[in-house]
């Protein structure tokens, strides 16, 4: 199948090209980019007045469902990867995604949390986001490891890398008191294997002076000592009001040659399991937050006090919740979010969460999605909201820079571990035919905290491996062209 996108504003962050051109797609690859291309046998699509660029590559998506990926498709995403948490066993995660079908490309890291839980607590992982959330609040895996235990779970991670994991996902923030030497051991493993790590850092020293090591300093030091490529997840949510200092720490590390990258999303609330270590009432207080900063996702309950929060954490530690860490209505807090996104080379990543329905389902193959689904609005709106804020409203980024942050830079982070990623994030002939075509005047998020499954607007066409998933702004429910992106053992 050949497709000719005619007359759009083509933005290629790989070459730096930004101008009117045609894009010819042949099957799953880009055949040519240029003016007045001729392809009589191709299906021609008039994209005059629209912006054509590489589809967005989301390094941080926990949706693991057709329903969630369809929301992300309407947000311009063509590749959705779970790299911060990962899934284990990774072979099972890939097999189950392939069996169910996916509208977007997918992939997983080796799960540090699951490997530790298996060795330290005897909890056998099942490659499920639901069971993964339930484990987060279990204190049995949050302790430091003995030498024997450390070797055991490092061996599990090494085995997952051999089976195609895209690096190592490290949920350090969920076991914040563990011995820092363990994190350094993970960095050494990653450096030896030639794969990145993706870390939810532990607490900052400004929040908890008794923490074994400051979370952002830890990742900078480990990258410097080992040479590993180390990615700092959602710097906006883990830094809060201390983002100035954190970004300065990361900037200094990069200037000294450390391979540290960073991501952010444009929301002032996060989402996780209510049993997470950092939602413990005393730790909330350290952050200047209150139980009322926590909203239980499936019921909408805003937690009234510490007694109620402790009760929920004990009876249902895996319950998904929102945690409000910045006030998006406050100009100073909005400025901190903007600063995180504007940081040089910061990557846009959503931290998309599953959609939950009142009957317990987390999947739906119907479209539009059935009413009553709850999630964080970042699942549906991260990329469109970022484009609205950073390009349309503030002019902080050009369209070229926006595609660089949303497509090119995340793809390049994966080049060494997954050579197939080299075809993503740019529009050179031979590159993957993962394309987004958007209306620059209309692209915007519509999802809110009270109505979080409303799809973004302005994505007119989306091609995944050359297959139209969105056409003329409408999603094709028959299109499941997503393919696995796997690591290749060295």
N, C-alpha and C positions, 0 to 999 in steps of 0.2 A: 504494500500500500504506500503510495507516494502522496505527499501533501505539500502544497505550495502556499505559504503564508505571504500574502502580497501587500507591499506598501506600508508596513508598520515602521515604527521607530524602534530599530533593533539596538539593544544594549547588551554588549558582550564584555563582561568584566575580565575575561581572559586576555583579550587583545586591546582593550581600552576603546573599542569602537562604539560610537553612539551616533546613529544617523539613520536616515530612511533607507531601507533595503528590503529585499525578499529573503525568505528562508525556505529552502527546499529540504523536505524530510523524506527519506526512503527507508521504510520499515522502522527499525529502532534507532536509526542514526541520522545525523544531519549530513546531507549530501553537499549542500552549497549555501553560502550567504553572499548576496551581492545585488546589484541593481538590475532590474529588468530580466530576471531569470526566465528561461523558457522550459516548460515541462508539460507538453500537451496531454500526457497521460496522467497527470497529477490532479487530485482534487484541490481546487483553488479556493482559498479562504481570504476574503478581503479584510485586512486588519488595519486599514488606513485610520490614522488618528489614535491608534492603540500602541502600547509599549510591549515589545516582544523581548523576552530574556530567558535565561536558564531558570528552570523550576527551582524552588527553594528547597534547601537541604536542611532538615531539622535534626540536629544532633541529640535532641532531648525530648523524646515523645514516649509517653507511657500508655498510649491509647490501646494498642493491641486488638483492634476490632475494625470491621468494615465501617461501622457507624462513626467511630472516631476519626478514621482516616478520610471519610467523606467530608467531614467538617474541615479537616486540614486541607483537602483538595480545593475546597471553595476558598481557602485562605492562601492558595498559591503554592502549596507544598507538593513536591513530587517524590521526595524521599524522606521517610520518617523513621528515625533510629532511636532505640532505647540504649543510651550509652552511659548515663549517670548511674543507674541502678543495675541495668543488665538483667538477663534472665538465665536461669540454670535449671536443668541441663540445656546448653545452648543448642544442641542438636534437636532436642524436642521442641524448643521454641521455633526454630526454623521450619521444622516439619509441620507443626500445627498451623503456622501462618500460611504455608504453602497449601495445605489441605483445605483450609477455609477460603483461600483466595484473598487478595488484598488489592485495593485500587491504587496504592502507592508502593514504591520500593520500601524494603524493610531490612532491619538488621539489629544485632544485639551485641553488647559487650559481655565479658565474663563477669559474673556477679560476685564481688568481694563479700557483700553481706550474706549472700546465700552460702558461699563456701565456708565462711566463718560459722554461720548458724549450723551447718551440717557437722562440722568438726567439734565445735564447742558446746552445742546444745542437742545434737542428734536429730535435728530437724531436716528431713529429706526434702529438697526443693522439687517443685513440680512445674517449673517454667510458667507460673501463673502470677499475674500482677496482684490478684486478690490475696493469695496466700503470702506473697511477698510483703504486702502492706500489713497483714496480720502479724508477721514476724517482727516488724520494726520495733514494736514496743516491748518485746520479750527481753528481759535483762540477762538471760543466760548466755546470749551470744555477744553481749556488749562489753564483757570484761577483756582484760589483756590475756594473751595466749602464752602457754608454756612453749619452750623451744620445740618440743615434739609437735604440739598443736600448730605452731606457726609453720613448720615444715609441711604438715599435712594439708593445711588449706592453701598454702602457696602451690603445692603440687596439684591440687584440684584446679586452681586458676590456670596453671601451665597447661593442664590437660584440655581445658576449655579453649584456650588459644589455639591449640593444635587442631581443634574441631571447628574452627572458623569464627571464633569470637573476634569482635572488632576492637580489641584492647580490653582494659580492665576498668569497670565502674566501681567507684569507691564511695560508699555512703558514710564517710567518717563522721559527719554531723550527727549520725544516729548512734554512734558509740564513742562519744567525745572524750572519754577519760582513758582510752586505751594508750598503751605504751607507744611513744612516737617512733621507736625503732621498728615497729611493725609496718608503719607507713613507708619508712625508708626501704624496708625489704621489698615491698610491693613496687616501689620505684625502680629498684635494682632489677627485679624480674622484668618489668616493662622495658627497661633499657636493653637488657640482654635479648629479649624477644623482638625488639624493634617495633613496639606497639605503644599507642598513647594510653594514658590514664585519664579518667573523667571523674572529678572529685567534687562531692558536696562536702565542703570543708567543715572542720570542727569549729567550735565557738571562737570568737575573737577575744583577745585579752582585755579589751575595753569592757566587754560584757561580763566575762568571768576571769578575774585576775588569777584564779587558782587553776586554770586550764593547763594541762601539761605543756602545750605549745600553742601559740596563736595560729589559728587555722590558715590564714592567708600567708603568714610567714613560713609555715610548714611546707606548703606546696612550692613556694619559691626556693626554699633551701634544698628540698629534695630534688627538684629539677636541676639545680646547680650542681649538686653533689654527684648525681648519677648520670646526667645527660639525657634523661628520659623526657619525652614530650608529655607535658602535664597540663591538662585543661581544667580551668576553674569554672565550675558550673554556677549558673544564676547568681552572679556577683551582686545583683540588686537585692535579692532576698537574704543572702547570708551576711551582707554588709550593713544593710539598713542605713542608719544615720552616720555610719563610719566609712562610707564608701570612698570619701576623699583619701583617707589613710590607706585603705586597702588597694585602691588603684595606684597610689604612689608606690606601694610595696611591690606590686606586680610590674610596674613600669621600670623600677630600679633593677629588678631581677632580669627583665628582658634586655635592658641596656648592658648588663653584665654577661649576656650571652645565654641565659637560661631559656629553654624552650617552653615558655608559659603562654598559654592562650586563655581567653576569657569569653564568657557569654553573658547575655542579659535578656530580659523580657520587660515589656512596658506596663507592668501592673504592680500595684502596691500591696497585693495580698498573694500569699502562696497557698499551696494545697498539698496535704500529705495525710498520713494516718494520725489519728488523735493520740496514739500511744508513743509518738516520736519523742525522743529524749528532750528536745528543745521546747516541747509543749508542756513539760512538767511545770506545775505552778511556780515553783521557786525560780526556775530558769526564765519563765515568762517575765517575772518581776525584774530579773537582772536586765532584760532587754527593754524595760520600761513599758511592757505590755501587761494586759489584764486578761482574766478568763473571758471577758466579753469580746476580746480580740479574736476569739475562736468561734467559728460557726460550723455546726455539723452539716455536712453537705446534703445528705439524703433526707434530712428532716427540716432543715432550715433553722434549727435551734441555735440561738446565740447563747453561749454558756453563761449562766448568771453569776456564778461564784466559784471559788476554789473547791468547795466540797462537791459541787456538781461535776466539775472537770475531773477530779480524782475518781469519781464514781464511773464516769464514762470511760476513762482510761483503763479502769480495772475490768469493767464488764464487756467492753467492745473496743479493744485497743486498735483494731484494724479499721475502724470507721473512718472514712475519708472526711476531711474537714478543710475549711479555709482558715488561714492565719493572716490577719491584717497587720502588716509590719510598717507600712507607710500610708499616709493619708493622701490620696490622689487629688483631693480638693484643696490641699494646702500647697501654696506656691513653692515653699522651701522643699517639701517632700517631692513634689513634681520635678523640681530641679535636680534632685538626687537621682531620680529615675532617668531623666534626660542625660545626666552626666555619665551614668553607667553605659547607656546605649552609645553615647558619642565618643567614649574612650577609644583611642586609636586601635583599629583592627578588632574591636569587640564584635563577636558573632551574635546574630539574633537566633535564639533558640527558645522554644515555647514552654517546655516542661508540661506538655499537654497531658491531661488526665483522662481516665475512662469516663464514659457517660453512664450514669446509674439511673435506672427507672424504679418506681415504687415497688414493683413486683420482684425486685432483686436482679433483673436482667442487666447485663452490661453490653449487649449486642442487639442490633436491629439491622436487618437488610432492607427495610423499607425506607423510602425517601419521598417527601421530607420525613425527618425523624419523628417518631411518635411523640405526642406531647408528654410533659411530665419529667423529661430527662434532666438530670442535674450533673453539673461538672463545673470546673473553673472556666471562666470565659476565655482564658488564654488558649484553650483547646481549639476554639473556633476562630479566634480573632488576633492572635499574636502578630502575624506578619502584616496583615492589613492595617492594624492599629499602628504598628511601627512605621509603615510607609506614610500613613496619614500624619503622624506626629513629626517624623524626621525629614520627610520630603515636602509634603504638601503644606503643612501648617507653619513649620519653622525654617524650612530651607537649609537645615543643617547638612543634609546629604543631597547630592545630585542623584539622579536615577542610576548612574553608573556606580556610585558608591553604595547605593542601596542594594543593588544586585551583588556587589562584591561582598557585602556583609551577610546577605541572606542565602547566597548560592555558592560563590567562588571560594571564600575563606573556609566555610565548613567542609567543602569537598577536599580542599588541599590538606586539611588536618588528617584526612584518611588515606592519602596517597600511598604512604609506605606500608600500612597494614593491609589495605585492600586496593591493589593496583586497578581494579575495575572502577574505583572512584575517580580515576584520572579523566574519565569521559564525562564527568558531571561538573556543573557549575560554570560552563562556558559554552560558546557556540561555534567553535572551529569545526570545519568539515571532519567527519569521523567521530565527533562527540556524540554522546547519548542524546536521543531525541526526547529529552525531558524539558518541556517548555511551558512557560506561563505567558499568557497574553492578557494584559490588564488595561483598564480604562484609567489613565492617570488622573483624570478629574473626579472620578467617582469611587476609586478604591478606598474602602473604609471598613472598619469592624462594626458589627451591630450587636454582638453578644455582650451581655451585661451580667453582673453578679446575680441579679434576680431572674434573668432570662438568658442563660448561658449557652444555649444550643442554637442560637440564631446565626445562620451562616454569614460570612463576610460578603460584601458586595464589591463588584468591580472586576473580578476575575472572569473574563469573557471566554477564554479558552484555556484548557490545561491538557497537555499531552504527556503521557507517561509511557516511555519506550515507544513513542510514535503513535500511541493509541489515544484517541480523544476521550478523556474522562469528563471534561466540562466543555460544552459547546454552546456558544451564544448565551453564556451565563447559566446554562442548565446542566445539571449533573446527569450523566448516563449511568443508570443503575445496573446495566449489564456489563459495564467495563470493570474488569479486575485484572489489569495488566501488570500489577506489581511483581517485582522479582527480588530475590534475596541479594543483599550485598554482604559478602562474607570476607572475613580475614583470610589471608593466605599464609600459612606457616612458613617461616624463614628456613 
